[in-house]
Amino acid sequence: MYNMLKGSYTESDSPYGNYESDQYEFIPDLSIKYELTTDTEKFEIEHSCAFINTLKTRIVPIQDNSPLIKTE
């Protein structure tokens, strides 16, 4: 998580591949659900909450069931 928020995670030189801002805001009430289908498998992926940088060029969603999400 730290590396994703502090550095580049692709080889792209664009603002989307590398950070121009490492200042993030936490969005606690964001929910994302999508399906990924391959030739042989289907995945249902859900995210709860995310970090978004102040330039709005990068979002780092947190996957459901991640240890980063507290469940009580």
C-alpha positions in Angstrom: 0.0 0.0 0.0 2.8 2.4 0.9 4.5 1.9 -2.4 1.3 2.5 -4.4 0.6 5.7 -2.6 4.2 7.0 -2.7 5.5 5.9 -6.1 5.0 4.8 -9.6 3.5 1.4 -10.2 3.9 1.2 -14.0 6.5 2.2 -16.5 4.4 4.9 -18.0 5.7 8.4 -17.9 2.2 9.9 -17.9 0.5 11.3 -14.8 -1.6 8.2 -14.7 1.4 5.8 -14.5 3.5 7.9 -12.2 2.4 10.2 -9.4 2.4 14.0 -9.8 0.9 14.2 -6.3 1.4 11.9 -3.4 -1.2 13.7 -1.3 -4.2 11.5 -0.9 -7.7 11.9 0.6 -9.5 8.9 2.1 -13.0 8.1 0.8 -14.6 5.8 3.4 -18.1 5.4 1.9 -17.1 4.4 -1.7 -18.3 1.0 -3.0 -17.2 -0.5 -6.3 -18.4 -3.8 -7.6 -17.5 -5.3 -11.0 -17.3 -8.6 -12.9 -14.3 -9.8 -14.8 -14.9 -12.6 -17.2 -12.2 -14.6 -19.0 -12.6 -17.5 -21.4 -12.8 -19.9 -18.5 -13.4 -18.0 -15.3 -15.7 -15.3 -13.9 -14.7 -13.1 -11.0 -16.9 -10.8 -8.9 -14.7 -8.2 -7.3 -15.8 -5.7 -4.7 -14.0 -2.7 -3.1 -15.0 -0.7 -0.1 -13.4 2.7 0.4 -10.4 4.2 -1.5 -7.7 6.7 -1.5 -7.7 9.4 -4.3 -4.9 11.8 -4.9 -5.6 15.6 -4.7 -5.2 15.9 -8.5 -7.9 13.3 -9.1 -5.5 11.4 -11.4 -5.1 8.2 -9.3 -7.5 6.2 -7.2 -6.4 3.3 -5.0 -9.5 1.2 -4.0 -9.3 -1.2 -1.1 -10.6 -4.7 -1.9 -13.3 -6.2 0.3 -12.0 -8.7 2.8 -8.6 -6.9 2.9 -6.9 -6.7 6.3 -6.8 -2.9 5.7 -10.6 -2.8 6.2 -11.9 -3.1 9.8 -14.9 -5.4 10.2 -16.5 -5.6 13.5 
